[in-house]
Amino acid sequence: MIAYVRGQVAAVTLSSAVVDVGGVGLEVMCTPGTLATLRAGHTATLPTSMIVREDSLTLFGFVDDDEKSIFELVQTASGVGPKVAQAITAVLAPDDLRRAIASDDVKTLTKVPGIGQKGAQRIILELKDRIGAPTGVRPGSVAAASAEAWREQVHQGLVGLGWTTRDAEKAVDAVAPEAGDVPDVGALLRAALRSLSKA
């Protein structure tokens, strides 16, 4: 299957990017954190995972190989399809997921849209022996966003994950103090999701 795509980014939408590979525009579904690293007109390399269904071929793109392997591994748990797997990689960094599973942390897993108490327990049970220990590597260096651009990217990411515009605005305001001089969009998005799940 298609292990990665490399080419010029032709467009970036709320949930996907179009990458020009040899004159063919491939639509790659990505998490908001991955999309935040992409700029139209710039060249990008994205590790990808291809999901084949009777009626569709869907390409999912990731910030690095670790995120891709987590996306593929969590789908081996019963009841986890590509949409939930993508939500997991959007909300939890690979090491956060490894820690949650290793410590039977159901609460962290239920922060992911689409995962309830039972689903979280099943994921822990089925993946505990296979997910491995945290690697200590930060997710592929997410490009620093400009002082204000991060707000729009996090807002769009939350709306793309199903939150209302008003909830998204509140969450962005809540995490604004954490942005600092060099905002990490992926980390801010995860913090915003945590603030929403507490609300």
JOCORLIN-V872983 format. One record per helix or strand of 2 or more residues. SS is the DSSP state (hx for helix, st for strand). FROM is the first residue (numbers start at 1). LEN is the number of residues. If there is no record, write none. Layout:
ss/from/len
SS/FROM/LEN
SS/FROM/LEN
This chain:
ss/from/len
st/4/9
st/16/6
st/24/6
hx/32/4
st/43/11
st/56/7
hx/65/10
hx/82/10
hx/94/9
hx/106/4
hx/117/11
hx/149/12
hx/165/14
hx/185/14
